[in-house]
Amino acid sequence: MKETDNPVSEIKREIEKVKDAAKDFNPMKDVQKDILSDPAVSNEPPKPKPADDETHEGPVSR
């Protein structure tokens, strides 16, 4: 029986292909690219909630 006729060998080859593809995948690379491409989001200080902001006056009555 040839190795190409063996379904287990075929499955093993597919597993090796997936392993090779997974070696090149780096999810942190995409996260770092997003952070570096949009620095305004990370440098902007968070706005306080109206309940926590002592200077917030709410809607003005007419």
Order of alpha helices (4+ residues) and beta strands (2+ residues): alpha-alpha-alpha
